[in-house]
Amino acid sequence: MQKQTVSFFPAIMKNVLLEAAATGRPVITSNIPGCRESVENGKSGLLVEVKNKEMLYQAMKKMLHCSREEREKMGKAGREKMKREFRKEAVVERTVRSLE
């Protein structure tokens, strides 16, 4: 059995998207605030419009047809994004700045 290499979660599971990206998995998610921040569309995963079944189907099909190397590259890009934008120090710094 092949190991899962892509993560898809409903829009209500925003923190799980960050965790999936942090583990180096490409992500398919909704293009809404709170979800889109976890993905660089086409680079670390794919964004789909809410309630657009055809777009979701096409994104899943596209990911299915990516080579393992392409998915790994997307996963690494997501991991780097999480390290760059969501590490604890960066989040605390942005929070403090917004309170000043």
N, C-alpha and C positions, 0 to 999 in steps of 0.2 A: 504494500500500500504506500502511495506517495504522500509525503508530509505536506500539510496544508501550507500554502505559500501566499495566500491572499486573504484579507479580512474584509468583511462587509458587515456593518451593524446599522440598525435603524437610527434615525436622527436623535432619539432620546438617550442614546448611550455615548455621549460626547467624550467622556473621560476614557472610555474603552478605545476610541479612535486614537487618542494620544498614546495610549499604552501599546496598541498594535503597531503604530508607526515607530515607537521607541524600540520595539523588538526587531525592527527591520523588515516588517511586512508591508507590501503595498496595500493601500486602502482604497475601497470604493465607498463613497459616502454622498450624502445629500449636499447640494450647494446652498446651504443656509448658514447664517451666523452660528458659531459654536462648533460647526462641523467642518466648514471649508478651511478653517485655520489649521487643521491637521494635515492638509494635503496641498501639494503644489500640483495642480491639475496637469496630467500627462508626464510629470516628472517623478513624483513619489506616490501617485495613485490617480484615481479618476473621480471627478465630481459629476453627479447627475442631478437633474432638476427634480424637485419634489413631486411625487405622484406621477412621474413619467415612466411608465412601465417599459416602454420601448427603449428609452435612453438607458435605463438600468440593464435591460437585456443586452443591449449593444456593448455597454461597459463590461459586463460579465463575460460576454463572448470575446471581446477584445483581450481581456486579461487571460482568458483561457487559451487564446492563440499566441500569447507572448511566450517566448522561450524562457526557460528557467533562468538564463543569464539576464534577460530583460527584466524579469520580476525581481531578481536579486538586486539589480542596479536600482530599480525603483525603491525597493526596501531600504537599501543603503542611503538613498537620497532622503527618504523619510526619517531615518535614524539621525542623519546629520541635521535635518531641520529641527527635530526635537531637541537635540543637544544645543543647537544654536539659539532657538527661540523659547524653549520651555524648561531649560535647566533652572533649578531653584534660585540661583543668584540672579539670573535675568528677570525672572518673574517678580522677585522681591524688589529689585531695583526699579522696575516699571511701576510697581504698586506704590512704592515710596514717592517716586516722582509725581505720580498722579495725586498724591495727598498733599503735596507741598503747595 
